[in-house]
């Protein structure tokens, strides 16, 4: 049986934009009603009974959030997609928490919108995107900037290099990028050490590149050259990729093939405004999951959280939230740790001082050779070492 056309309510106080969008959607087979203010949208929902509401967020006097609330109050089945301008991503994320299905950054193209509307049909792909976005806490400036980058990269097939510390949320960002790609194709994480089989389409997430041997990297380069056009690559890696390229531990051909778009996931210590709301959100979810009451956390305990450096990043915070949800606020015995001095490594059992100092020496030699265009006399002068000492060190690190 042929599906009846989706009924779409377009809400935008920019009359020319709203009218043009309505005409394009009608031409694309949708049944459309266009209104130019939030109150008219709310009044139209009963008689028109839309399947999808497309609304701008910033309107006066009745804004997009009020339109969203009215739509969801009328029927939980109504899908609401909000339009947001650059710099308003935090408002859009708040809309997701209030029940919006998705948000789009302006300017919105018909191709982009048609794909979203297709995904909004029952069984479409927006459920996953909505769930991931609703869980993204972006109170801090750096988190909002991260979300804007992910949103901008979501609709294009370019290869993305996501860099961040362990536990910072690199894999979450990779899944969110895939969910934003308007693709029904699969997402697969490939184990490069085991040489897993690759899919012929969809998103492939490459992890652990920071630990690959040069031979494995060369094998990966050969594989990438045979890759089909319908595969999108997302790489997750530790910070410092460009430095690893400079010191020779990461092949430049591989890095520049994969890092078309670079995204840095900030560590938790740089997102202090996210700590408390993220903890509360996760703790509430665990409490609901395990049938527990939401623990009461004191102001002093919240302040300790903010002072903590979170060396384990989001992963550490999530573990703490689960522990508190299960055992109560008495389990929030957080021992505040300070961040080590910038530029120094984290010290823990097993740290190798000689190996660390040698790695620094090798990096300096590589940098000096690069600045001096390979001229050893100039390199020795730049570093303040004699010719024989320089020759010994270059030979020691395989730089001759």
KOLLUMBA-653172 format. One record per atom (N, C-alpha, C): x, y, z. Coordinates in steps of 0.2 Angstrom, whole numbers, plus 5000, padded with zeros to 4 digits. Layout:
BEGIN
X|Y|Z
...
This chain:
BEGIN
5004|4994|5000
5000|5000|5000
5004|5006|5000
5003|5011|4996
5007|5017|4996
5006|5021|5002
5012|5024|5004
5011|5028|5010
5008|5035|5009
5004|5037|5014
5001|5044|5013
5007|5049|5014
5007|5055|5011
5012|5060|5012
5012|5062|5019
5019|5063|5021
5019|5066|5028
5017|5073|5028
5013|5075|5034
5011|5082|5035
5016|5086|5039
5019|5091|5036
5024|5095|5039
5022|5102|5040
5023|5104|5047
5021|5111|5049
5028|5115|5049
5029|5120|5045
5035|5124|5045
5033|5130|5048
5038|5132|5053
5037|5138|5058
5043|5142|5057
5043|5148|5055
5049|5152|5054
5046|5160|5053
5049|5164|5057
5047|5171|5057
5050|5175|5051
5055|5171|5047
5057|5174|5041
5053|5172|5036
5048|5176|5033
5043|5174|5029
5045|5171|5022
5050|5174|5019
5053|5172|5013
5056|5165|5014
5060|5164|5019
5063|5157|5020
5058|5152|5021
5053|5153|5025
5048|5149|5027
5044|5147|5021
5042|5152|5017
5038|5151|5011
5042|5147|5006
5048|5148|5005
5052|5145|5000
5053|5138|5002
5054|5136|5008
5055|5130|5011
5048|5126|5010
5043|5129|5011
5036|5125|5011
5035|5123|5004
5037|5128|4999
5036|5126|4992
5040|5120|4990
5046|5120|4992
5051|5115|4990
5049|5108|4993
5046|5108|4999
5044|5102|5002
5038|5099|4999
5033|5104|4997
5027|5102|4993
5029|5099|4986
5034|5102|4983
5037|5099|4977
5040|5092|4978
5042|5091|4984
5046|5084|4986
5040|5079|4988
5034|5081|4988
5029|5076|4990
5026|5076|4997
5028|5082|5001
5025|5082|5007
5019|5087|5007
5014|5085|5012
5009|5090|5013
5011|5095|5018
5011|5101|5016
5014|5107|5020
5009|5112|5022
5010|5115|5029
5007|5121|5031
5013|5125|5033
5012|5132|5031
5018|5136|5033
5015|5142|5038
5018|5143|5043
5016|5149|5048
5022|5153|5050
5021|5159|5052
5026|5164|5053
5027|5166|5060
5024|5163|5065
5026|5164|5072
5024|5158|5076
5027|5158|5082
5026|5152|5086
5019|5151|5089
5015|5157|5090
5008|5156|5092
5004|5153|5087
5005|5155|5081
5001|5152|5075
5002|5145|5074
5008|5143|5075
5010|5136|5075
5006|5132|5080
5006|5134|5086
5003|5131|5092
4995|5130|5090
4992|5136|5088
4985|5136|5086
4984|5131|5080
4989|5130|5076
4987|5126|5070
4988|5118|5071
4991|5116|5076
4993|5109|5077
4986|5105|5078
4981|5107|5081
4975|5103|5082
4972|5102|5075
4970|5107|5072
4967|5106|5065
4971|5103|5060
4978|5104|5060
4982|5102|5054
4984|5095|5056
4986|5093|5062
4988|5087|5065
4994|5085|5061
5000|5088|5062
5006|5087|5058
5009|5081|5061
5013|5077|5056
5018|5072|5058
5024|5075|5060
5026|5080|5057
5033|5083|5059
5032|5091|5059
5035|5094|5064
5035|5101|5065
5043|5103|5064
5044|5108|5059
5050|5111|5058
5050|5118|5060
5054|5119|5066
5053|5126|5069
5060|5129|5070
5060|5136|5069
5066|5140|5071
5065|5140|5078
5071|5141|5081
5071|5141|5088
5070|5149|5091
5073|5153|5087
5073|5160|5089
5068|5164|5086
5062|5165|5089
5056|5169|5087
5053|5173|5093
5050|5178|5091
5047|5182|5096
5040|5183|5095
5035|5184|5099
5036|5183|5107
5036|5175|5109
5034|5171|5104
5033|5164|5106
5039|5160|5102
5044|5157|5106
5049|5154|5102
5048|5147|5101
5054|5144|5098
5053|5137|5096
5053|5132|5101
5055|5134|5107
5055|5129|5113
5047|5129|5115
5044|5134|5115
5037|5134|5117
5033|5130|5111
5035|5131|5105
5031|5127|5100
5033|5119|5101
5039|5118|5103
5041|5111|5104
5037|5108|5110
5036|5111|5115
5032|5109|5121
5025|5108|5119
5022|5112|5115
5015|5112|5114
5014|5106|5109
5019|5104|5105
5018|5099|5100
5019|5092|5104
5023|5092|5108
5024|5085|5112
5018|5085|5117
5016|5090|5120
5010|5090|5124
5004|5087|5120
5003|5089|5114
4998|5087|5110
4998|5080|5108
5004|5077|5106
5005|5070|5104
5012|5069|5105
5014|5063|5108
5021|5061|5109
5024|5059|5102
5019|5057|5098
5021|5054|5091
5024|5060|5086
5022|5066|5088
5024|5071|5083
5032|5072|5083
5035|5072|5078
5042|5073|5077
5044|5081|5077
5048|5083|5080
5050|5090|5080
5057|5091|5078
5059|5095|5073
5066|5096|5071
5066|5104|5071
5072|5106|5075
5073|5113|5076
5078|5115|5072
5078|5122|5070
5083|5125|5066
5087|5130|5071
5093|5129|5071
5097|5134|5075
5103|5137|5071
5105|5143|5074
5110|5147|5071
5117|5145|5074
5122|5147|5071
5129|5146|5074
5129|5149|5081
5132|5146|5086
5132|5148|5093
5126|5147|5097
5121|5143|5094
5115|5142|5098
5114|5134|5100
5120|5131|5099
5120|5123|5099
5117|5121|5106
5119|5125|5112
5117|5123|5118
5109|5123|5119
5106|5128|5116
5099|5129|5116
5096|5123|5112
5099|5121|5106
5097|5115|5103
5097|5109|5107
5103|5108|5110
5103|5102|5114
5098|5102|5120
5096|5108|5123
5091|5108|5128
5084|5106|5124
5083|5108|5118
5077|5106|5114
5077|5098|5114
5083|5095|5113
5083|5088|5112
5081|5085|5119
5083|5088|5124
5081|5085|5131
5073|5086|5132
5071|5091|5129
5063|5092|5130
5059|5088|5125
5063|5084|5120
5059|5080|5116
5060|5081|5109
5064|5086|5107
5065|5087|5099
5068|5080|5097
5067|5079|5090
5070|5073|5087
5077|5074|5085
5078|5081|5082
5084|5082|5079
5085|5090|5079
5091|5092|5077
5092|5099|5076
5096|5100|5070
5095|5105|5066
5099|5107|5060
5102|5114|5060
5108|5114|5058
5112|5121|5058
5110|5125|5052
5108|5131|5053
5107|5135|5047
5114|5137|5043
5113|5137|5037
5108|5137|5032
5106|5130|5031
5099|5128|5030
5097|5121|5029
5095|5120|5022
5098|5115|5019
5097|5113|5012
5091|5108|5012
5088|5108|5006
5082|5104|5005
5084|5096|5005
5090|5095|5002
5093|5088|5002
5094|5086|5010
5097|5090|5014
5098|5088|5021
5091|5087|5024
5087|5092|5023
5080|5091|5027
5076|5085|5024
5076|5084|5018
5072|5078|5015
5075|5072|5018
5082|5071|5019
5084|5065|5022
5082|5065|5029
5082|5070|5033
5080|5070|5040
5072|5068|5041
5068|5071|5036
5061|5069|5036
5060|5062|5034
5064|5059|5030
5064|5052|5029
5066|5048|5035
5071|5050|5038
5073|5046|5044
5068|5047|5050
5064|5052|5049
5059|5053|5055
5053|5049|5054
5052|5045|5048
5046|5040|5048
5047|5035|5053
5042|5031|5055
5042|5026|5060
5048|5021|5058
5052|5019|5062
5058|5015|5061
5064|5018|5058
5063|5025|5057
5069|5029|5054
5075|5029|5058
5080|5033|5056
5087|5033|5059
5087|5038|5065
5082|5042|5066
5083|5048|5070
5083|5046|5077
5080|5040|5079
5080|5038|5086
5087|5038|5089
5091|5035|5086
5098|5034|5088
5101|5041|5089
5101|5045|5084
5104|5052|5084
5101|5056|5090
5094|5055|5091
5091|5059|5096
5093|5057|5103
5094|5050|5104
5096|5048|5110
5103|5050|5112
5108|5050|5107
5115|5052|5108
5115|5059|5110
5111|5063|5106
5112|5070|5107
5109|5072|5114
5103|5069|5115
5100|5070|5122
5105|5069|5128
5110|5064|5127
5114|5063|5132
5120|5067|5132
5121|5072|5127
5127|5076|5127
5126|5082|5131
5130|5083|5137
5129|5088|5141
5134|5094|5139
5132|5099|5137
5136|5105|5134
5135|5111|5137
5136|5112|5144
5136|5118|5148
5142|5122|5147
5148|5119|5146
5154|5123|5145
5155|5125|5138
5159|5130|5137
5160|5133|5131
5164|5128|5126
5169|5124|5129
5172|5119|5125
5168|5114|5122
5163|5112|5126
5158|5106|5124
5154|5109|5119
5152|5115|5119
5147|5118|5114
5151|5118|5108
5158|5120|5108
5162|5121|5102
5163|5114|5099
5164|5109|5103
5164|5102|5101
5158|5100|5097
5152|5101|5100
5146|5099|5097
5145|5102|5090
5147|5109|5090
5146|5112|5083
5151|5109|5078
5157|5107|5080
5161|5104|5075
5158|5097|5073
5156|5093|5078
5153|5087|5076
5147|5088|5072
5143|5093|5073
5137|5094|5069
5139|5096|5062
5144|5100|5061
5146|5102|5055
5149|5097|5051
5153|5092|5054
5156|5086|5051
5151|5080|5049
5145|5081|5053
5140|5075|5053
5138|5074|5046
5136|5079|5042
5133|5078|5035
5137|5077|5029
5144|5077|5030
5148|5076|5025
5152|5069|5026
5155|5066|5020
5158|5060|5020
5165|5060|5022
5168|5066|5023
5175|5066|5024
5178|5062|5030
5184|5060|5030
5187|5056|5035
5188|5061|5041
5187|5058|5047
5188|5062|5053
5193|5059|5058
5197|5063|5061
5202|5061|5066
5200|5064|5072
5198|5060|5077
5195|5062|5084
5201|5061|5089
5204|5066|5092
5209|5065|5096
5207|5067|5103
5209|5063|5108
5208|5065|5115
5211|5060|5120
5211|5062|5126
5214|5057|5131
5209|5051|5132
5212|5046|5136
5208|5040|5137
5202|5042|5142
5196|5039|5140
5190|5041|5144
5187|5047|5143
5189|5051|5138
5187|5058|5136
5180|5058|5132
5179|5052|5129
5173|5052|5125
5174|5051|5118
5180|5049|5115
5181|5049|5108
5176|5044|5105
5175|5038|5108
5171|5033|5104
5163|5036|5104
5161|5039|5109
5155|5042|5109
5154|5047|5104
5159|5051|5103
5159|5056|5097
5159|5053|5090
5162|5047|5090
5162|5043|5083
5155|5041|5082
5152|5038|5087
5145|5035|5086
5140|5041|5084
5141|5047|5087
5137|5053|5086
5138|5055|5079
5144|5055|5077
5145|5057|5070
5142|5052|5065
5142|5046|5066
5139|5041|5062
5131|5042|5062
5129|5043|5068
5121|5044|5069
5119|5051|5065
5124|5056|5064
5122|5062|5061
5123|5061|5053
5125|5056|5051
5127|5055|5044
5121|5054|5039
5115|5053|5042
5110|5051|5038
5110|5045|5034
5114|5040|5037
5115|5034|5033
5112|5028|5037
5109|5024|5033
5106|5017|5036
5112|5012|5036
5117|5013|5033
5123|5009|5033
5126|5007|5040
5129|5002|5040
5132|5000|5047
5137|5004|5050
5138|5003|5056
5144|5006|5060
5148|5000|5062
5155|5000|5060
5159|4994|5062
5166|4997|5065
5168|4994|5071
5174|4996|5074
5179|4990|5071
5184|4992|5068
5189|4987|5065
5195|4987|5070
5197|4981|5071
5203|4979|5075
5209|4979|5071
5213|4984|5071
5218|4984|5066
5224|4979|5067
5224|4977|5073
5230|4972|5075
5227|4965|5073
5221|4963|5073
5218|4957|5071
5217|4956|5064
5217|4962|5060
5216|4963|5053
5209|4960|5051
5204|4963|5055
5197|4961|5054
5195|4963|5047
5189|4959|5044
5187|4961|5038
5183|4968|5038
5183|4971|5033
5180|4978|5032
5173|4978|5029
5169|4982|5031
5162|4982|5027
5163|4986|5020
5159|4985|5015
5159|4988|5009
5156|4995|5009
5152|4996|5014
5149|5003|5015
5148|5004|5022
5146|5011|5024
5145|5013|5030
5151|5016|5034
5151|5016|5040
5156|5020|5044
5161|5015|5047
5167|5016|5046
5172|5011|5049
5176|5016|5054
5176|5013|5061
5180|5017|5066
5186|5013|5067
5192|5017|5066
5199|5014|5067
5201|5017|5074
5202|5012|5079
5205|5014|5085
5212|5011|5086
5216|5014|5091
5222|5011|5093
5228|5013|5088
5227|5018|5084
5232|5020|5079
5239|5022|5083
5238|5025|5089
5244|5027|5092
5248|5021|5094
5246|5015|5094
5250|5010|5097
5252|5005|5091
5251|5007|5085
5252|5002|5079
5260|5002|5077
5262|4997|5075
5269|4996|5073
5269|5000|5066
5275|5001|5064
5276|5004|5057
5274|5000|5052
5275|4993|5052
5273|4988|5047
5265|4988|5047
5262|4988|5053
5255|4988|5053
5252|4994|5050
5255|5000|5051
5253|5006|5048
5254|5006|5040
5259|5003|5038
5260|5002|5030
5255|4997|5027
5253|4992|5031
5248|4988|5029
5241|4991|5028
5240|4996|5033
5234|4999|5033
5233|5004|5027
5239|5007|5026
5239|5012|5020
5237|5008|5014
5240|5002|5013
5239|4998|5007
5231|4996|5007
5228|4995|5012
5221|4993|5013
5217|4999|5011
5219|5005|5013
5215|5011|5012
5215|5013|5005
5220|5011|5001
5220|5013|4994
5215|5009|4990
5213|5003|4993
5208|4998|4990
5201|4999|4992
5200|5004|4996
5194|5005|5000
5189|5008|4995
5183|5006|4995
5177|5008|4991
5175|5015|4993
5171|5018|4988
5169|5025|4989
5163|5026|4994
5160|5020|4996
5154|5021|5001
5156|5020|5008
5163|5020|5010
5165|5019|5017
5168|5026|5020
5165|5027|5025
5168|5033|5029
5172|5031|5034
5178|5035|5035
5183|5033|5040
5183|5038|5046
5182|5035|5052
5183|5039|5058
5188|5036|5062
5193|5040|5064
5199|5037|5068
5199|5040|5075
5200|5036|5080
5201|5039|5087
5208|5038|5089
5211|5043|5092
5218|5042|5094
5219|5046|5100
5225|5045|5103
5228|5049|5109
5230|5056|5106
5231|5061|5111
5233|5067|5108
5240|5067|5106
5242|5072|5102
5249|5073|5100
5251|5069|5093
5246|5068|5089
5247|5065|5082
5252|5068|5078
5252|5075|5078
5257|5079|5074
5264|5078|5076
5265|5078|5083
5271|5076|5086
5274|5069|5084
5269|5064|5084
5271|5058|5082
5273|5057|5075
5270|5061|5071
5272|5061|5064
5279|5064|5063
5280|5070|5067
5287|5073|5067
5292|5068|5070
5291|5064|5075
5296|5060|5077
5297|5053|5074
5292|5052|5069
5293|5046|5065
5289|5040|5067
5285|5041|5073
5282|5035|5075
5275|5034|5072
5272|5039|5069
5266|5039|5065
5268|5041|5058
5266|5037|5053
5268|5038|5046
5264|5044|5044
5267|5049|5041
5264|5055|5038
5258|5053|5033
5260|5049|5029
5255|5047|5023
5249|5044|5026
5249|5040|5032
5243|5038|5035
5239|5043|5038
5243|5047|5042
5240|5053|5046
5236|5058|5041
5239|5060|5036
5236|5065|5032
5230|5062|5027
5230|5055|5027
5225|5052|5023
5219|5052|5028
5220|5051|5034
5214|5050|5039
5212|5056|5042
5216|5061|5042
5214|5067|5046
5212|5073|5042
5207|5072|5038
5204|5077|5033
5201|5082|5038
5197|5080|5043
5194|5085|5048
5197|5082|5055
5200|5087|5058
5202|5085|5065
5198|5088|5070
5196|5084|5075
5192|5086|5081
5195|5084|5087
5196|5088|5092
5199|5087|5098
5194|5087|5103
5193|5081|5107
5189|5080|5113
5192|5083|5119
5189|5088|5122
5193|5091|5128
5192|5087|5134
5197|5086|5138
5197|5082|5144
5192|5085|5149
5190|5081|5154
5185|5084|5159
5187|5090|5163
5194|5090|5164
5196|5096|5168
5196|5103|5164
5195|5102|5158
5193|5108|5154
5186|5110|5153
5182|5106|5156
5175|5106|5155
5171|5107|5162
5174|5111|5166
5171|5111|5173
5164|5113|5173
5161|5117|5169
5154|5118|5169
5150|5112|5168
5153|5107|5165
5149|5101|5163
5149|5096|5169
5153|5096|5174
5154|5091|5178
5148|5089|5182
5145|5094|5186
5139|5093|5190
5133|5091|5186
5131|5094|5181
5125|5092|5177
5126|5085|5174
5133|5084|5171
5134|5077|5169
5133|5072|5174
5136|5073|5180
5136|5068|5185
5128|5067|5187
5124|5073|5188
5117|5072|5190
5113|5068|5185
5115|5069|5178
5111|5066|5173
5113|5058|5173
5119|5057|5174
5121|5049|5174
5119|5046|5180
5119|5049|5186
5117|5046|5192
5110|5045|5192
5106|5049|5189
5099|5049|5189
5097|5042|5185
5100|5042|5179
5099|5036|5175
5101|5029|5178
5106|5029|5182
5108|5023|5185
5103|5022|5191
5101|5027|5194
5096|5026|5199
5089|5023|5197
5087|5026|5191
5081|5023|5188
5082|5016|5185
5088|5015|5183
5089|5008|5180
5089|5003|5185
5092|5004|5191
5093|4999|5197
5087|5000|5202
5082|5004|5200
5076|5005|5205
5078|5008|5212
5083|5013|5211
5085|5016|5218
5082|5023|5218
5082|5026|5224
5081|5033|5224
5087|5038|5222
5085|5044|5219
5091|5048|5217
5094|5050|5224
5101|5049|5224
5105|5051|5230
5105|5059|5231
5105|5061|5237
5106|5068|5239
5113|5070|5239
5116|5074|5235
5123|5076|5235
5123|5083|5238
5128|5084|5243
5128|5090|5246
5132|5095|5242
5132|5102|5244
5135|5107|5240
5143|5106|5241
5145|5104|5247
5152|5103|5248
5155|5097|5243
5151|5092|5242
5153|5086|5238
5153|5089|5231
5148|5093|5228
5149|5095|5222
5155|5100|5221
5157|5104|5226
5163|5108|5225
5169|5104|5224
5169|5098|5228
5175|5093|5227
5175|5091|5220
5170|5089|5217
5170|5086|5211
5173|5091|5206
5171|5098|5207
5173|5103|5202
5181|5104|5203
5183|5103|5209
5190|5104|5210
5195|5098|5208
5191|5093|5207
5195|5086|5205
5197|5087|5198
5203|5084|5196
5206|5085|5190
5204|5079|5185
5200|5074|5187
5197|5069|5183
5202|5066|5178
5207|5063|5181
5212|5060|5176
5209|5054|5172
5204|5051|5174
5200|5046|5170
5195|5049|5166
5194|5056|5166
5189|5059|5162
5182|5057|5163
5178|5057|5157
5171|5055|5158
5170|5048|5161
5174|5044|5159
5174|5037|5161
5174|5037|5169
5179|5040|5172
5179|5041|5179
5173|5043|5182
5170|5049|5179
5164|5052|5182
5158|5047|5181
5158|5044|5176
5152|5039|5175
5152|5033|5180
5159|5031|5181
5159|5026|5186
5157|5028|5193
5159|5034|5195
5158|5037|5201
5150|5038|5202
5147|5040|5196
5140|5041|5197
5136|5035|5198
5138|5029|5195
5135|5023|5196
5136|5020|5203
5142|5021|5205
5144|5019|5212
5139|5023|5217
5138|5029|5216
5134|5033|5221
5127|5032|5220
5124|5030|5214
5118|5028|5213
5116|5022|5216
5121|5017|5217
5120|5011|5220
5120|5011|5228
5126|5014|5230
5128|5014|5237
5125|5021|5241
5123|5026|5237
5121|5032|5240
5127|5037|5241
5125|5043|5243
5130|5049|5243
5136|5047|5247
5136|5043|5252
5141|5041|5256
5147|5038|5252
5145|5035|5246
5151|5033|5242
5154|5038|5238
5152|5044|5239
5156|5050|5235
5162|5052|5240
5166|5048|5241
5172|5049|5245
5178|5051|5240
5176|5056|5236
5181|5058|5231
5187|5061|5234
5193|5058|5232
5199|5061|5234
5202|5066|5229
5202|5072|5230
5203|5077|5225
5210|5076|5223
5211|5075|5216
5218|5075|5213
5219|5081|5209
5225|5084|5209
5227|5090|5205
5230|5088|5199
5229|5092|5194
5233|5090|5188
5240|5092|5188
5244|5087|5185
5251|5088|5186
5253|5094|5182
5259|5097|5183
5262|5103|5180
5262|5102|5172
5259|5107|5168
5259|5106|5161
5266|5104|5158
5266|5100|5153
5272|5098|5150
5276|5092|5153
5274|5090|5159
5277|5084|5163
5272|5078|5162
5275|5072|5162
5271|5066|5161
5267|5064|5168
5262|5060|5167
5259|5058|5173
5263|5052|5176
5265|5053|5183
5269|5048|5186
5265|5043|5189
5267|5036|5188
5263|5031|5191
5268|5025|5191
5266|5020|5194
5270|5014|5195
5272|5011|5188
5278|5010|5186
5280|5007|5179
5283|5013|5175
5283|5019|5177
5286|5025|5173
5293|5024|5172
5295|5025|5166
5302|5023|5164
5306|5030|5163
5310|5033|5167
5313|5039|5166
5317|5039|5161
5322|5034|5160
5327|5034|5155
5323|5034|5148
5318|5030|5147
5314|5030|5141
5311|5036|5139
5308|5040|5144
5305|5046|5143
5310|5051|5141
5316|5052|5144
5321|5057|5142
5323|5055|5135
5324|5049|5134
5327|5047|5127
5321|5049|5122
5315|5048|5123
5310|5050|5118
5310|5058|5117
5311|5062|5123
5312|5069|5122
5318|5071|5118
5323|5068|5119
5330|5069|5115
5329|5068|5108
5325|5062|5106
5324|5060|5099
5320|5066|5096
5315|5068|5099
5310|5073|5096
5314|5079|5095
5318|5081|5100
5322|5088|5099
5327|5087|5093
5330|5081|5092
5334|5080|5086
5331|5080|5080
5325|5077|5080
5321|5077|5073
5319|5085|5072
5317|5088|5077
5314|5095|5076
5320|5100|5074
5326|5099|5077
5332|5103|5075
5334|5101|5068
5334|5095|5066
5336|5093|5059
5331|5096|5054
5325|5096|5056
5320|5099|5051
5321|5106|5050
5322|5110|5056
5323|5117|5055
5330|5119|5051
5334|5114|5052
5341|5115|5048
5341|5112|5041
5335|5109|5039
5335|5106|5032
5340|5101|5032
5341|5097|5037
5346|5091|5037
5353|5093|5037
5355|5099|5038
5362|5101|5038
5365|5100|5046
5369|5095|5046
5371|5093|5053
5375|5098|5056
5380|5102|5053
5384|5107|5056
5379|5112|5059
5374|5114|5056
5369|5119|5058
5365|5116|5064
5363|5109|5063
5360|5106|5068
5364|5106|5075
5370|5104|5075
5374|5104|5080
5375|5111|5084
5376|5116|5080
5376|5123|5082
5370|5125|5086
5364|5123|5083
5357|5125|5086
5356|5121|5092
5359|5115|5093
5358|5111|5099
5363|5112|5104
5369|5115|5102
5374|5116|5106
5378|5110|5108
5379|5105|5103
5383|5099|5104
5388|5099|5099
5394|5095|5101
5399|5094|5096
5397|5089|5090
5401|5090|5085
5400|5085|5079
5400|5078|5081
5405|5076|5085
5405|5068|5086
5399|5066|5091
5397|5071|5095
5392|5069|5100
5385|5069|5096
5384|5074|5091
5379|5074|5087
5378|5067|5083
5384|5065|5080
5384|5059|5076
5382|5053|5080
5385|5053|5086
5383|5047|5090
5375|5047|5092
5373|5053|5093
5365|5053|5095
5361|5051|5089
5363|5054|5083
5359|5053|5077
5359|5045|5075
5365|5042|5076
5366|5035|5075
5362|5031|5080
5362|5033|5087
5358|5030|5092
5351|5029|5091
5348|5035|5088
5341|5035|5087
5339|5033|5080
5343|5031|5075
5342|5029|5069
5340|5035|5064
5343|5040|5065
5341|5046|5061
5347|5048|5056
5352|5044|5055
5357|5045|5050
5354|5041|5043
